Amino acid sequence: MSAGTRSDNRRALAAIESSLDAVTRDWGAYQRQAVEFHIRDAKAWAGEDLVAQIDPDFVPRPDAASGRPVELVSRP
């Protein structure tokens, strides 16, 4: 891959990241869908004991200081 292609790829990825970062996320809806999914899986695979471990009140949300989601991995 040529240096120009890598540069073009980086610009394209930066544009995609910028567009995604601009999207307003409904963290409550995201969590409700995740809880529904995990409850279905837990019942199918492990039963009610695992369902009881799901915290339906937990809501992931952006870091309050930066307004961006907390990064769990670093980027080079």
N, C-alpha and C positions, 0 to 999 in steps of 0.2 A: 504494500500500500504506500502510495507516495505521501510526502509531507503535506501537499495541497489537499489530498483526499482526507487525511487525518484532521486537518484544520477545518475543512468543510463539515466533517462529521461532528466535530466539537461545537461548531456554531449551530448546527442543526439540533444537537442535544441540548445546548444552552437555551435555544428558542423553545423547545418542548418543555424543558424544566420551568422556564419562566411562565409559560402558559398554564402549566399545571399548578404552580405556586399561586397564581392569580385566582384560581377557582375557590369559591367559598365552600367550605366543607360543612356538612350537617353531621357533626360528631355524634349527636344523639341517635340519628337514624342509622348511622354507620354501626354504632354499638348495638342497637336493637336487632339489626340484621345479623350481626355476629353472634349475639346471644341465641337467637332463633336457630341458626346453623349449628352452633355447638350443642344446644339442647337436643336437637334431632340426632346428631352424631353420638352424643353421650348415651342417649337411650338405646340407640341401635347397637352400640359396641360394648358399653360397660354398665348401663343401668342407672338407677336413680342415685347411687352413691356418687357418681361422677357429676351428675346434674346438680347436686347440692353444692358442688365446689365452684360453680359459675357465679360470679358477682354481677348481677344484672344492673346494679347501680353505678358500676365503674364506667366512666366515659373518657376515652382518650381525647386529648385536645392539644392545641398548639401550646408551646412554651409561652407563658404570659409575658416574659420580658422581650422576646424577639418577635412574637406573633407568628412564628414558623414552628412546624412540628419538631419535636426533639429528635435529633439525629442519633440513631443507635449505632451507626457505623461511620467511620471517618472516610472521607473521599480523598483520593490522591491529588 
